[in-house]
Amino acid sequence: MGAEVVLEHELQKQILLKLIHEPELSFNALWAKQGESNKFAYHVNKLEETGLIHKNGTGCYKLTDEGRKLSAFIEGDTGSKAEFPTLTVVMVVKQDGKHLCQRRLKEPFYGVWGLVSGKINFGQNVFECAKRDLFEESGLLAEDWKLKAIETIKTFDNEKLLYHHYMFIVQTDKVSGVLKEKTHKAEHCWLPLDEYLKKERFPSEWADLIFKSDDCVLIEGERYMTDGKFTGSKTMKVVKF
């Protein structure tokens, strides 16, 4: 449940906001005689039915575990849905002097070349996610990973911010298995670095830092699009650690 719950009425947002800041309140304290009591009671009951609040033994209302989980996904001042960056893992996979590359066959960024990547799911660690997604996407198995970079990247299309990614870039040169050359999500192949860099790919100005350096880096950058096509990028900050 949690972040997937849609609060259907402004009163429900206000009830949750009160319980975020006051962990235990009676009905009268929640209501505070604002509006009709029957209408207010209806929305209290709806929140109980969805499992976001419950009444304890003293007759007071509290957030449930799901309610507390949801509170992390709403703005504490307004009750509106909070937006967060997308967390992803990007895999630099090397073998015999070549890199595993993929051409996306789905939106967003259909047709763009990049590296195998995947969203970091709730409850998963970075390397755990890398192992899972590499196998699911490409059929290859890798156990030995090291962190190469953390990149925060904002992507603008016609000057509007569309995407905000936090990318954990990890590397391995020990893989086994048979490569899936094509799935419904992407095409995969091994390419020399110079050949990959000539492709229509995700733009970046830090390729040498990732592919050729032994340093681990934190990168802050921006990418720019016009009508869905990449037009450039800018690196705002690089910190080695």
Helices and strands as residue ranges (DSSP letters): G 2-4, H 10-21, H 27-31, H 37-49, E 53-55, E 61-63, H 65-71, E 86-95, E 98-104, E 113-114, E 117-119, H 126-138, E 140-141, E 146-157, E 160-172, E 176-177, E 186-191, H 193-196, H 207-211, E 217-226, E 229-240
